Amino acid sequence: TAEPVRGINYGNRFVVEYWMTSGVPKPFGEPSEGTSPFFAGLHNAADRFAMADVVDTPSVSAKDRMMTWLDQTIKDEHFKNLQASGVNVIRLPCGYWNWVSYPGNSTPNAPEFGKDGFPIVQQLRNLQRIASPADYRPYFDRVFEYAHR
């Protein structure tokens, strides 16, 4: 008899989502009310942030922010607890920028702006500037190592 598949989404690591970041360590100072810890110290005109809004600030670079986030949110005990709960499949969301580098300022083919004026290409550039695929690789390796045990 085949073992039943019991899976979980191990999200909010490589594609940080604003709505999923409450209750995690606050490595960049206390966020203002309603602001996620990952996005603390950043400012924009919107009511919420996206990962592409992460830029260098006077107190922390975008890369350091991301690498600290990954160090704090990828834990061996997560996988031990998942295994103990019967989870045997992990879904790990990631973006193309975690795996592929584009030369210079180039991006995947996309319209410069969305219908609402949203700067699509600029957001893609911002994602690519956070860290290189080589910077992300040890964190993917860590996830695979923990999941394999």
N, C-alpha and C positions, 0 to 999 in steps of 0.2 A: 504494500500500500504506500502510495506517495505521501510524503509529509505535506500537510496543508501549508499554503503560503500565508505568512503573517507579516505584513509589511508596515513600514512607517516612513514618513517624510522627514528626513534629517535636514530640514530647510533652514534658511536664514543664516547660513554660514558664508557661502561664496556669492550669493545674491541676497544682500541684506535688505529686508523689507521693513519699512517703518512700523507697520502695525504688529510686527512680530518681535520687537526689541525691548519690550518692557520686562522688568524683573531680571535683567542681566547685569553683570558688573559695570560700574561706571568709571572707566579708565581715563576719561577726559574731563573730569570735573562734573559737578552736579548740573544736569540739564535743566533748562527752564521748564516750568510746568507744561506738561503735554508734549515735551520733546523727548525723543528716545535717547538713551545714553550713547549709542553709536554716533548719533548726529549732534551731540552736544557741542556747542561752540561754533556751529555753522549757522549762517543766516541766509534766508531767502524770503521772497515775498509771498510764498505759498503757505498754506496752513500745515503742510506736511513736507517731508523730504523724500527723495529717491536716492538710490545709491549713486547716481550720476551727479548729485549735488555735492558729493564729498570732494573737497579740494584741500590744498595745503592751507593751514591757518598759522598764525604766529606761534601757537603753542605745539602744534603737531602736524606732521606731513600726512597727506592722504594715505600714503603707503604704510607709515607707522600705525596709523589708525586702523587700517585693514589688517595688518599682521597681528597687532595686539588683539583685535576682535577675534581673529581665528584662534590665537593662542588661548583666549579665555573661553571660547565656545565649543571647541572640539576637545572632548574629554574621554578618556578611556572608560571612566565609570558610566558614561552614557551608554556605551555599547554593552558593558557588563549588565546594566539594568535592563536594556532592551532584550538581551539574550535570556536573562532570567524571566522575563515576561513572555517569552515564546516568540519574539520577533526574529524572523530569519531572512528578511529582505529589507534593504535600505534603499530609499530613493534619495539621491543627493543632487538637488538642483544646482546648476552652474550656468555661467554665461560663456559665450564664445570668447570673450576677453580673458577668461581664465586659461584658455588653451592655445589661442592664436594671436600672433602679433601682426599688425598691419604696419607697413613702412610709413614713416613720416606722419603726416596728418590724415592719411587715408583711412577709410572705414568701409564696412560692408556697404553694398549698394543700398541706398535709402534716400528718400526725398529729404531735401535740406530742412524743410519745415512741414509739420502736419497741417491738417485743414484748419485747426484752431490756432496756428502760429507757433505751436510747440517746436522748439529747435532740435529736431531729431538727430541730425548729424553731430551737432555740438555735444549732445548728451552721450552719443556713442564715443566721441573723442574723450570725453571726461572719464568714462568707464575704463577706457584703454590706458589712461594716464595714471590710474590709481596704483597699479602694480603690473609687473610683467608675468607672463605665464610661468617663467622660471621661479618667480617669487611665490606663486601659488602652489607649485608642484609639491613641495615638502608637506603641505597641509593636506593635499589629496592623498599623498602617500600615507600620512598619519591616519586618515579616515579608513583607507583600505587595510592598513595594518590592524587597527582596532577591530574592524568588522570581521577580519579573517580569524581572529582568535577564538 
